[in-house]
């Protein structure tokens, strides 16, 4: 009761502060601290009043800090409306006109909080915002011309893209979710058309590898790139504005795909990927050959465009899912070419050019491998680039100064001896040793490259060749040996996150082994045990988790083989077959490539001749069968009589042979053998020209007869007499000729 009384008094105090303009800012601060921990009963009772106070703060001339607090308070209340049905009905009954327009027109000091609040309001009550759709769209599209920010940073443009994805559209009718998905697809098509038209302007005069026929017409209203009222416009400034609008349009497209307000968007994958493919195929090395100022500026800004495009590609891959399999070849080639542009021939180890692009490209490549489940073989050149980034760089770099010439290289010093005079010496070439610049960049590149290797081991073990698998295993284990248990850790792996990723990758080698290249479990366990003693808690916990998995696999070795047997039927060979296969492989390795090609050609010619002969024989056999069928149809009755006579003759001959064999039986085991052979003849009587098949009984003759030699009879033992002729004939009395 006391706590409830204190809460009520605190709520009353906040309401008093909010009711006065002078104390409104203090009331908003207290309200922002109270709302996240406020009970639902109090929110239901006071929610309408607090929303009204927050709207008054946004509309009035309060400072930016107070408006941000008011927006954050409204966001918390709007997110909790599904649990407050009474308050939700009250909010939906109120008009949204002054509030949503003020939020959309917020200035740069508090526009991020205002756009988040507007997004939540559009999710709750889209119907009340539909009459103001044109005004909202005009304000939101103005963010396409906002200045560029850091790549991957969540800024006002990203939040404006979310609001654009949640705008109510008049054509969202139709059959439920399908109609909404088609309406969002038409909205996304407008953004794709804007992006293609901007690239047409930027790539004017550049020969592109492939052209895309997506429509360039759009109905959304955008300000012209050239500033109105200027007599002479600078082309560089106009192209810079086009680059800015293109980057922001890519952010809008990404938010359209990933926004939680849209369950689905109906659009062709090729149309969505066309913008990405067109932008990534613009090679920096090709653009550098163009000498105009506009093209030079585009070449300078192309790495930033590639980075934003790669982030969009990652969002598209996560949205499309397994459908990326049909586009994997194009995506892999474009990613590899983008990574190649970040490397410079004969660059020193401490060069940091293109590292940010390479970091994003490795991350996107990991997403591609994960989404496609590693169904495609990785490029060997890509593997070499990854290993170059994983291997630790030199600890320090030596920078030498240029040798001075003339009088500046001479130094005058007094002699130390007692004699008077001075000595003149020439200054040597000076050198200073400095640590590597931008160490965090090398550490981030190594960390992302290790995560890509982990994805390859986890998802693409079955598709990697044995050579690539062995190369990756030895490289990762050698790096782990160089990092583990040393006094001075390589400078690339100073960061604990990078070392943790290294041991995580090392553990994935053991948990996802390759059947043709089994890992060294003892070495992996040894390295993980040493890494478990690391001072960093993240590294120690990662090694502990990896040790648990590896120790479980070593205690249960059948688990590794189970993964490979589940993928397909296993083929078990005997020892002799394995030896023959090894000999064949050795012989193939000894043969030179030219001889092997010649033998392959001869074998192909022989197989073609054999196939022609087989086809001719099959045609002859078919013709003979046709003739025989016609003759059989004409003389069917005669053939049946002949067959019956032949069956009777064969039955008599079999019976005579059996009686003769029964009289010659002496040994019990020989009698059993003949008896089983007779049973076989019984079951197969009447089948002319048929061969005797093996008995269906589980016991075989070999089990009854350990040796084929007749055992010698002792003096006390009497010979066992087999069945007589009358007894054997009695078994056939009730049998017909067909039996």
C-alpha distance (Angstrom), angle and dihedral (degrees) to the residues before:
residue distance angle dihedral
X1 . . .
X2 3.80 . .
X3 3.82 92.0 .
X4 3.79 90.9 48.8
X5 3.80 90.4 50.6
X6 3.83 91.1 50.2
X7 3.81 91.2 49.9
X8 3.78 92.6 50.9
X9 3.80 91.8 49.4
X10 3.82 90.7 49.0
X11 3.81 91.6 50.5
X12 3.80 90.3 49.1
X13 3.81 90.4 51.0
X14 3.82 91.9 51.6
X15 3.80 91.6 49.9
X16 3.79 90.5 52.0
X17 3.80 91.5 51.5
X18 3.81 92.1 48.2
X19 3.80 93.0 50.4
X20 3.83 92.3 63.0
X21 3.79 121.0 66.1
X22 3.78 95.0 -143.8
X23 3.80 93.4 55.0
X24 3.80 96.2 35.9
X25 3.81 94.7 103.7
X26 3.80 92.2 53.8
X27 3.79 90.4 47.6
X28 3.84 91.8 52.2
X29 3.83 91.0 51.9
X30 3.81 91.7 51.7
X31 3.81 90.8 44.7
X32 3.82 92.0 53.2
X33 3.82 89.7 53.7
X34 3.83 93.3 46.6
X35 3.82 102.9 44.8
X36 3.85 99.0 67.3
X37 3.85 91.7 55.7
X38 3.79 99.0 33.0
X39 3.86 118.1 122.3
X40 3.80 118.8 -113.5
X41 3.80 91.8 -115.8
X42 3.79 91.9 59.0
X43 3.82 92.1 44.2
X44 3.78 91.3 51.9
X45 3.79 90.7 51.5
X46 3.81 100.3 39.8
X47 3.83 102.2 25.5
X48 3.80 97.1 94.0
X49 3.82 92.5 50.3
X50 3.82 92.8 47.9
X51 3.79 92.5 49.4
X52 3.79 89.5 51.7
X53 3.82 91.8 50.3
X54 3.82 91.2 49.1
X55 3.82 90.6 50.8
X56 3.82 89.6 51.3
X57 3.82 90.9 52.1
X58 3.82 90.5 50.9
X59 3.81 93.5 48.2
X60 3.83 96.3 44.0
X61 3.76 129.7 69.1
X62 3.80 99.4 -91.1
X63 3.79 120.8 143.1
X64 3.79 122.0 -88.9
X65 3.83 92.8 -104.8
X66 3.81 91.7 57.6
X67 3.82 91.6 47.6
X68 3.81 91.1 51.2
X69 3.83 90.4 51.4
X70 3.81 90.5 48.3
X71 3.84 91.5 50.9
X72 3.81 92.3 48.9
X73 3.80 91.3 49.7
X74 3.80 90.6 50.9
X75 3.83 91.1 48.8
X76 3.83 91.2 56.2
X77 3.80 92.5 48.2
X78 3.83 93.9 45.8
X79 3.82 92.1 50.2
X80 3.81 89.8 54.0
X81 3.82 95.4 50.0
X82 3.85 94.8 99.1
X83 3.82 87.4 64.9
X84 3.83 91.7 47.0
X85 3.82 107.2 59.1
X86 3.81 95.3 170.6
X87 3.79 93.0 52.3
X88 3.81 90.3 43.8
X89 3.82 91.5 56.5
X90 3.80 89.5 49.9
X91 3.82 92.8 51.0
X92 3.80 92.8 47.5
X93 3.78 91.3 51.9
X94 3.82 93.3 56.5
X95 3.84 122.5 82.7
X96 3.81 117.3 -110.0
X97 3.81 98.1 -154.1
X98 3.80 105.9 112.2
X99 3.79 97.3 32.4
X100 3.83 101.8 50.9
X101 3.80 94.3 44.1
X102 3.82 91.4 50.8
X103 3.80 90.4 49.4
X104 3.82 92.5 49.4
X105 3.83 91.8 48.9
X106 3.82 95.2 49.9
X107 3.79 117.4 137.9
X108 3.79 126.4 -119.8
X109 3.83 94.1 -90.6
X110 3.81 94.6 69.2
X111 3.79 105.7 5.7
X112 3.83 94.9 113.5
X113 3.81 92.9 60.1
X114 3.81 90.9 40.6
X115 3.83 92.7 53.4
X116 3.81 91.8 48.6
X117 3.81 89.8 51.4
X118 3.81 91.2 47.7
X119 3.81 91.1 50.5
X120 3.82 91.8 53.9
X121 3.81 91.0 46.6
X122 3.82 91.4 51.8
X123 3.79 90.0 51.3
X124 3.81 92.1 52.0
X125 3.81 101.0 42.3
X126 3.82 113.8 14.0
X127 3.78 92.6 155.4
X128 3.82 93.9 62.6
X129 3.84 89.6 50.6
X130 3.83 96.6 49.8
X131 3.86 95.2 87.8
X132 3.82 89.0 55.3
X133 3.80 95.2 47.6
X134 3.83 95.2 112.9
X135 3.80 94.0 51.2
X136 3.78 92.6 45.8
X137 3.80 92.8 48.1
X138 3.80 91.7 50.8
X139 3.80 92.1 53.3
X140 3.81 94.0 43.7
X141 3.81 95.4 48.7
X142 3.79 88.3 54.3
X143 3.81 87.2 72.7
X144 3.82 89.0 69.7
X145 3.81 87.4 79.7
X146 3.81 95.6 48.9
X147 3.82 116.1 125.7
X148 3.78 117.2 -90.5
X149 3.79 120.3 -98.0
X150 3.78 134.5 -167.3
X151 3.80 115.7 -52.2
X152 3.78 111.8 -95.1
X153 3.80 94.0 11.5
X154 3.80 117.1 136.4
X155 3.80 103.2 -126.2
X156 3.78 138.6 155.1
X157 3.82 91.5 -75.9
X158 3.81 91.6 60.0
X159 3.79 91.6 49.4
X160 3.82 90.1 47.4
X161 3.82 88.0 53.4
X162 3.81 89.1 54.9
X163 3.81 90.5 51.7
X164 3.82 90.1 48.3
X165 3.81 89.0 52.9
X166 3.82 90.5 52.4
X167 3.81 98.1 46.2
X168 3.82 112.1 125.8
X169 3.80 112.4 -113.3
X170 3.80 126.3 -155.2
X171 3.82 92.7 -137.6
X172 3.80 95.9 58.0
X173 3.78 94.2 108.5
X174 3.76 124.2 99.9
X175 3.77 127.4 89.9
X176 3.78 101.7 -15.5
X177 3.80 117.2 -95.1
X178 3.81 93.3 9.1
X179 3.80 92.0 59.8
X180 3.80 91.9 48.9
X181 3.81 91.9 48.5
X182 3.81 91.8 51.1
X183 3.82 91.7 48.0
X184 3.82 90.9 51.6
X185 3.79 88.6 47.3
X186 3.81 90.9 56.8
X187 3.81 89.3 48.7
X188 3.81 90.9 51.0
X189 3.81 90.7 48.5
X190 3.80 88.6 59.8
X191 3.82 91.0 57.0
X192 3.81 91.7 47.6
X193 3.79 89.8 52.7
X194 3.83 90.0 51.9
X195 3.81 90.8 51.4
X196 3.83 93.2 49.4
X197 3.80 92.7 48.2
X198 3.83 90.7 51.2
X199 3.82 91.0 49.9
X200 3.81 89.8 49.9
X201 3.80 87.7 57.7
X202 3.81 95.3 44.8
X203 3.83 96.5 43.6
X204 3.78 94.1 47.6
X205 3.81 107.8 140.3
X206 3.81 94.1 14.4
X207 3.79 121.1 114.8
X208 3.80 107.4 -128.2
X209 3.79 123.5 -155.4
X210 3.78 94.3 -131.4
X211 3.80 133.1 11.3
X212 3.81 123.9 -139.4
X213 3.79 122.3 -146.5
X214 3.77 98.7 -153.3
X215 3.78 114.9 141.1
X216 3.80 117.5 -92.3
X217 3.81 96.0 -161.8
X218 3.80 120.1 104.2
X219 3.80 134.8 167.5
X220 3.80 100.9 -151.2
X221 3.80 114.6 109.6
X222 3.81 115.7 -116.6
X223 3.77 130.7 172.4
X224 3.83 115.2 -108.4
X225 3.78 117.3 -98.3
X226 3.80 92.1 -128.4
X227 3.77 112.5 72.3
X228 3.79 113.3 -113.9
X229 3.80 118.4 -116.3
X230 3.80 96.1 26.2
X231 3.78 115.1 123.8
X232 3.80 97.6 -158.7
X233 3.77 117.9 26.2
X234 3.78 123.1 -160.1
X235 3.85 110.2 -121.0
X236 3.78 91.5 -149.1
X237 3.78 91.5 54.8
X238 3.79 91.1 48.9
X239 3.81 92.0 50.5
X240 3.78 90.5 47.8
X241 3.82 88.6 54.1
X242 3.84 88.7 49.8
X243 3.81 91.4 52.2
X244 3.81 90.4 49.4
X245 3.80 92.4 50.6
X246 3.82 91.3 46.4
X247 3.82 93.0 53.1
X248 3.81 91.9 47.4
X249 3.81 91.5 47.6
X250 3.83 88.3 54.9
X251 3.82 88.0 54.4
X252 3.81 90.4 50.6
X253 3.82 90.6 51.0
X254 3.81 90.9 50.3
X255 3.80 91.7 51.0
X256 3.81 91.1 48.1
X257 3.81 88.9 57.9
X258 3.80 99.8 41.4
X259 3.83 102.0 36.4
X260 3.81 111.7 119.5
X261 3.80 91.1 -142.0
X262 3.83 89.8 72.3
X263 3.77 113.5 65.1
X264 3.81 92.0 -174.7
X265 3.80 140.4 -1.5
X266 3.80 121.6 -155.4
X267 3.81 111.2 -137.9
X268 3.80 137.9 125.3
X269 3.85 112.4 -97.8
X270 3.81 91.3 -135.8
X271 3.81 91.1 57.7
X272 3.78 90.9 50.1
X273 3.80 94.4 46.2
X274 3.81 93.3 42.8
X275 3.81 93.1 79.7
X276 3.81 90.9 50.4
X277 3.80 95.2 46.2
X278 3.79 92.5 47.4
X279 3.79 93.1 51.8
X280 3.81 96.1 43.7
X281 3.80 93.7 49.5
X282 3.84 89.4 63.4
X283 3.79 97.8 99.2
X284 3.80 118.6 -152.7
X285 3.79 92.5 -142.2
X286 3.79 90.7 53.4
X287 3.80 92.9 47.2
X288 3.80 91.4 50.0
X289 3.82 89.4 66.7
X290 3.83 90.7 66.7
X291 3.80 109.9 88.6
X292 3.81 103.7 -163.8
X293 3.79 119.5 110.8
X294 3.80 93.0 -119.0
X295 3.79 92.0 53.6
X296 3.80 92.5 45.6
X297 3.79 90.4 53.5
X298 3.82 90.0 48.4
X299 3.82 89.8 50.9
X300 3.80 89.5 51.7
X301 3.84 92.1 51.4
X302 3.82 96.4 40.1
X303 3.87 95.8 91.8
X304 3.81 89.4 57.7
X305 3.81 90.6 48.4
X306 3.80 90.6 49.7
X307 3.81 91.7 50.9
X308 3.81 93.6 52.1
X309 3.80 89.3 44.9
X310 3.81 91.8 52.7
X311 3.81 90.9 51.7
X312 3.80 89.1 52.4
X313 3.82 89.9 48.7
X314 3.80 90.4 54.9
X315 3.80 91.3 53.1
X316 3.81 90.7 47.8
X317 3.81 92.0 50.3
X318 3.78 91.9 52.1
X319 3.81 90.1 48.4
X320 3.82 98.0 46.4
X321 3.80 96.3 43.9
X322 3.80 119.2 -177.6
X323 3.80 91.9 -0.2
X324 3.80 87.1 82.5
X325 3.80 88.1 79.1
X326 3.80 91.6 86.9
X327 3.82 91.0 52.2
X328 3.81 97.1 41.3
X329 3.81 94.8 103.1
X330 3.80 94.1 54.3
X331 3.82 93.1 42.8
X332 3.81 93.3 49.1
X333 3.82 92.9 49.2
X334 3.80 92.9 48.2
X335 3.80 92.5 47.8
X336 3.79 91.3 49.0
X337 3.81 92.2 49.4
X338 3.81 90.1 48.2
X339 3.81 91.0 52.2
X340 3.81 90.6 47.7
X341 3.81 91.1 56.7
X342 3.81 90.1 57.9
X343 3.81 92.5 61.3
X344 3.79 124.0 77.3
X345 3.79 122.5 -153.2
X346 3.81 113.9 -105.6
X347 3.79 92.5 0.9
X348 3.83 117.6 162.0
X349 3.76 120.7 -106.5
X350 3.78 93.4 -108.9
X351 3.82 94.2 56.1
X352 3.83 111.5 121.2
X353 3.79 99.3 -169.3
X354 3.79 115.4 141.8
X355 3.78 96.0 -1.4
X356 3.80 94.9 132.6
X357 3.81 91.3 52.7
X358 3.80 90.3 47.4
X359 3.80 91.5 50.6
X360 3.80 92.3 53.7
X361 3.82 92.2 42.8
X362 3.82 91.8 53.3
X363 3.80 90.1 49.1
X364 3.81 91.8 50.9
X365 3.81 90.3 46.8
X366 3.80 89.5 54.5
X367 3.80 88.7 52.7
X368 3.82 90.7 50.3
X369 3.82 91.9 51.5
X370 3.79 91.4 47.1
X371 3.81 96.0 46.8
X372 3.82 94.6 44.7
X373 3.85 91.1 44.4
X374 3.81 90.0 -127.4
X375 3.80 95.3 -70.5
X376 3.81 92.1 149.9
X377 3.78 130.8 64.1
X378 3.83 114.9 -110.9
X379 3.78 118.9 -117.7
X380 3.84 113.4 -102.4
X381 3.82 91.2 -138.9
X382 3.80 89.8 55.2
X383 3.80 89.2 52.9
X384 3.81 91.2 54.0
X385 3.81 91.2 50.7
X386 3.80 90.9 50.2
X387 3.79 92.8 50.3
X388 3.81 91.2 49.3
X389 3.79 88.7 59.7
X390 3.81 94.1 43.7
X391 3.80 97.3 51.2
X392 3.84 109.7 87.6
X393 3.79 117.0 -104.5
X394 3.78 125.9 -130.9
X395 3.78 115.4 -70.9
X396 3.80 97.6 -127.9
X397 3.79 138.4 11.4
X398 3.81 126.7 -141.8
X399 3.77 117.9 -138.9
X400 3.82 116.2 -164.9
X401 3.80 123.9 -153.4
X402 3.78 121.1 -133.1
X403 3.82 114.1 -99.3
X404 3.79 112.7 -108.6
X405 3.77 120.1 -130.1
X406 3.79 135.3 -151.2
X407 3.80 124.7 17.3
X408 3.78 91.4 -20.4
X409 3.80 89.9 70.2
X410 3.81 92.8 56.8
X411 3.78 121.6 89.5
X412 3.80 126.1 -167.1
X413 3.83 119.6 -146.4
X414 3.81 133.2 168.4
X415 3.77 118.5 -111.7
X416 3.77 116.4 -108.8
X417 3.78 93.1 -142.7
X418 3.79 123.8 91.8
X419 3.77 91.7 -106.2
X420 3.73 117.1 98.4
X421 3.74 119.6 -114.6
X422 3.79 144.2 77.6
X423 3.82 133.5 -102.6
X424 3.78 125.3 -137.1
X425 3.87 119.0 -146.5
X426 3.79 134.2 178.5
X427 3.83 117.1 -121.0
X428 3.81 115.1 -116.4
X429 3.77 125.4 -130.4
X430 3.78 105.6 -81.0
X431 3.77 123.8 -137.8
X432 3.77 134.4 -176.2
X433 3.78 128.8 -165.8
X434 3.79 117.4 -139.1
X435 3.80 132.3 175.9
X436 3.79 121.0 -103.4
X437 3.80 114.4 -76.4
X438 3.82 120.9 -119.2
X439 3.79 96.0 11.7
X440 3.81 92.2 177.9
X441 3.81 89.8 62.9
X442 3.82 92.5 57.9
X443 3.80 90.7 46.3
X444 3.82 93.0 50.7
X445 3.80 92.5 48.2
X446 3.81 91.5 50.4
X447 3.81 91.2 47.5
X448 3.81 94.6 51.5
X449 3.83 91.7 43.6
X450 3.81 89.8 53.1
X451 3.80 90.3 50.3
X452 3.82 88.5 53.6
X453 3.81 90.2 51.4
X454 3.80 88.6 50.0
X455 3.81 89.9 52.5
X456 3.81 89.9 50.7
X457 3.81 91.6 51.9
X458 3.80 92.4 44.7
X459 3.81 101.6 44.5
X460 3.83 108.1 13.3
X461 3.80 104.2 42.6
X462 3.81 91.5 111.9
X463 3.81 93.6 50.8
X464 3.84 99.2 45.8
X465 3.77 120.0 95.3
X466 3.79 119.2 -117.9
X467 3.81 91.5 -111.7
X468 3.82 93.9 54.8
X469 3.79 91.1 43.2
X470 3.79 92.0 52.6
X471 3.80 92.1 45.3
X472 3.80 92.7 52.7
X473 3.80 92.9 45.4
X474 3.80 95.4 50.3
X475 3.81 92.9 44.0
X476 3.80 95.0 50.7
X477 3.80 92.9 45.0
X478 3.81 92.4 48.0
X479 3.81 91.4 50.4
X480 3.81 90.1 48.1
X481 3.82 89.7 50.8
X482 3.83 90.2 50.7
X483 3.82 91.9 50.1
X484 3.82 100.5 39.0
X485 3.78 121.4 84.0
X486 3.80 98.3 -4.0
X487 3.78 127.4 132.4
X488 3.81 95.2 -133.1
X489 3.81 113.6 38.3
X490 3.82 114.8 -147.5
X491 3.76 110.7 -94.6
X492 3.81 92.7 -119.0
X493 3.80 90.5 60.6
X494 3.79 98.8 44.0
X495 3.79 90.1 108.8
X496 3.80 113.7 84.6
X497 3.82 92.6 -140.7
X498 3.79 90.9 60.0
X499 3.81 92.6 49.5
X500 3.80 90.3 47.8
X501 3.80 90.2 53.0
X502 3.82 89.5 49.1
X503 3.81 92.5 56.1
X504 3.79 90.9 42.8
X505 3.80 89.2 55.4
X506 3.80 89.7 46.7
X507 3.79 89.8 54.6
X508 3.82 92.0 50.2
X509 3.83 88.8 59.4
X510 3.80 89.2 62.7
X511 3.80 97.8 39.6
X512 3.82 93.5 50.0
X513 3.82 106.3 35.4
X514 3.79 125.8 179.8
X515 3.84 114.3 -122.8
X516 3.80 92.3 -137.7
X517 3.81 95.6 44.1
X518 3.83 111.7 35.3
X519 3.81 114.1 -166.4
X520 3.78 125.8 -119.7
X521 3.79 101.7 -104.1
X522 3.78 94.6 -175.6
X523 3.80 92.1 54.9
X524 3.81 91.9 46.3
X525 3.80 91.7 50.1
X526 3.80 90.6 48.4
X527 3.82 92.0 52.2
X528 3.80 92.9 45.5
X529 3.79 91.7 50.0
X530 3.77 90.3 53.5
X531 3.80 91.3 45.9
X532 3.80 89.1 51.9
X533 3.81 87.3 67.6
X534 3.82 91.7 59.9
X535 3.80 116.6 128.4
X536 3.80 91.7 -130.8
X537 3.82 111.6 89.0
X538 3.81 93.4 -148.3
X539 3.82 91.3 55.3
X540 3.81 92.3 46.2
X541 3.83 93.2 50.1
X542 3.81 91.6 47.5
X543 3.81 91.7 51.4
X544 3.80 90.9 47.3
X545 3.81 92.0 53.6
X546 3.81 91.5 46.9
X547 3.81 91.7 48.3
X548 3.80 90.3 53.7
X549 3.81 91.9 54.3
X550 3.80 95.4 43.8
X551 3.81 94.2 46.3
X552 3.81 90.3 50.6
X553 3.82 90.4 51.8
X554 3.81 92.2 48.0
X555 3.80 90.3 50.3
X556 3.83 90.7 48.5
X557 3.82 106.7 36.0
X558 3.81 92.9 172.6
X559 3.79 90.9 70.8
X560 3.82 92.8 74.0
X561 3.79 92.3 50.3
X562 3.79 90.4 47.5
X563 3.81 91.9 64.2
X564 3.80 91.2 55.9
X565 3.81 95.1 44.3
X566 3.79 91.1 52.3
X567 3.81 90.8 57.2
X568 3.81 93.7 60.9
X569 3.82 145.5 -26.4
X570 3.78 112.5 -60.3
X571 3.81 120.1 -128.4
X572 3.81 113.5 -142.1
X573 3.81 117.3 -159.6
X574 3.77 129.4 -170.3
X575 3.78 122.4 -119.0
X576 3.78 92.7 -99.9
X577 3.81 92.0 52.3
X578 3.81 90.8 49.9
X579 3.79 91.0 51.2
X580 3.80 91.1 49.3
X581 3.82 91.3 49.8
X582 3.81 91.1 49.6
X583 3.80 91.0 50.2
X584 3.80 90.8 49.6
X585 3.79 91.4 50.4
X586 3.81 91.4 49.2
X587 3.80 90.9 50.3
X588 3.80 90.5 50.1
X589 3.79 90.7 50.7
X590 3.84 91.2 51.2
X591 3.79 93.2 52.5
X592 3.79 113.6 89.4
X593 3.81 119.4 -119.3
X594 3.81 93.3 -112.0
X595 3.81 93.0 52.0
X596 3.77 89.7 45.4
X597 3.81 91.4 53.1
X598 3.82 90.7 48.6
X599 3.80 91.5 50.2
X600 3.76 91.0 47.8
X601 3.79 90.7 53.1
X602 3.82 92.3 48.5
X603 3.79 91.2 47.4
X604 3.81 90.4 50.1
X605 3.83 90.9 51.8
X606 3.81 91.2 47.9
X607 3.77 92.6 49.0
X608 3.81 90.6 50.5
X609 3.84 91.5 51.1
X610 3.80 91.1 46.9
X611 3.81 91.2 49.6
X612 3.83 90.4 51.6
X613 3.83 91.0 50.4
X614 3.79 92.0 48.0
X615 3.80 91.0 50.7
X616 3.84 91.3 50.9
X617 3.80 91.4 49.1
X618 3.77 91.0 49.0
X619 3.82 90.8 52.0
X620 3.84 91.0 49.6
X621 3.80 91.2 48.7
X622 3.79 90.9 49.6
X623 3.81 90.9 51.7
X624 3.83 91.8 48.9
X625 3.80 90.4 48.5
X626 3.80 90.7 52.5
X627 3.83 91.4 52.0
X628 3.78 92.1 46.5
X629 3.79 91.7 50.4
X630 3.79 91.6 51.9
X631 3.84 91.7 49.7
X632 3.78 90.8 46.6
X633 3.78 91.2 52.3
X634 3.82 91.2 53.8
X635 3.81 96.6 44.5
X636 3.81 100.5 31.6
X637 3.77 97.0 130.1
X638 3.79 94.1 50.5
X639 3.79 92.1 49.9
X640 3.81 92.0 51.6
X641 3.79 91.6 53.3
X642 3.78 92.0 48.8
X643 3.80 91.1 49.9
X644 3.79 92.9 51.3
X645 3.81 91.0 50.9
X646 3.78 91.0 49.1
X647 3.82 91.1 50.4
X648 3.79 91.9 52.5
X649 3.83 91.5 49.3
X650 3.78 92.3 49.6
X651 3.82 91.2 48.9
X652 3.79 91.1 53.4
X653 3.78 92.5 47.2
X654 3.79 91.2 50.3
X655 3.76 92.6 50.5
X656 3.82 92.0 50.4
X657 3.79 91.7 49.5
X658 3.79 91.5 49.9
X659 3.80 93.1 51.7
X660 3.80 91.5 50.5
X661 3.78 90.9 48.9
X662 3.82 91.8 48.4
X663 3.81 92.1 54.4
X664 3.81 91.3 51.9
X665 3.80 94.0 51.4
X666 3.77 114.2 111.9
X667 3.76 106.9 153.3
X668 3.81 123.2 65.3
X669 3.77 92.1 -134.8
X670 3.80 91.9 50.3
X671 3.81 87.8 49.7
X672 3.79 90.7 53.4
X673 3.79 90.2 50.6
X674 3.81 92.3 51.0
X675 3.80 90.9 44.2
X676 3.83 91.3 55.9
X677 3.79 90.8 46.6
X678 3.81 88.6 51.6
X679 3.79 91.2 51.9
X680 3.78 87.9 52.6
X681 3.79 90.2 52.8
X682 3.81 89.8 50.6
X683 3.75 93.9 55.4
X684 3.80 93.3 46.3
X685 3.80 101.1 42.6
X686 3.78 113.9 131.2
X687 3.81 95.8 28.5
X688 3.77 102.6 114.5
X689 3.75 117.2 -151.8
X690 3.84 92.5 6.2
X691 3.78 121.1 139.4
X692 3.80 122.0 -126.5
X693 3.80 109.8 -100.8
X694 3.81 127.1 -150.4
X695 3.83 116.2 -86.9
X696 3.77 116.6 -95.1
X697 3.79 93.3 -138.6
X698 3.81 114.7 105.4
X699 3.79 91.6 -127.5
X700 3.77 113.4 77.8
X701 3.75 133.1 -161.3
X702 3.77 90.4 -105.8
X703 3.80 89.4 60.5
X704 3.79 92.2 54.2
X705 3.80 93.0 42.2
X706 3.78 114.2 50.4
X707 3.83 90.2 178.6
X708 3.79 135.4 16.7
X709 3.80 93.8 -136.4
X710 3.81 118.7 100.9
X711 3.79 110.3 -113.2
X712 3.80 117.1 -120.0
X713 3.80 115.0 -110.5
X714 3.77 119.0 -127.0
X715 3.80 122.6 -135.7
X716 3.83 94.0 -106.1
X717 3.79 95.9 48.1
X718 3.78 119.8 84.8
X719 3.80 122.3 -145.3
X720 3.79 114.7 -99.9
X721 3.80 111.9 -119.4
X722 3.80 116.1 -141.2
X723 3.82 127.3 -138.7
X724 3.77 117.4 -62.4
X725 3.80 126.0 -117.9
X726 3.80 93.1 -103.9
X727 3.79 91.9 53.1
X728 3.79 92.4 50.9
X729 3.84 92.9 46.1
X730 3.80 89.7 51.4
X731 3.79 89.5 63.2
X732 3.81 90.1 59.5
X733 3.80 98.3 47.9
X734 3.79 96.5 91.9
X735 3.82 94.8 38.4
X736 3.77 121.3 102.4
X737 3.80 125.3 -141.7
X738 3.76 92.2 -99.5
X739 3.83 91.1 56.9
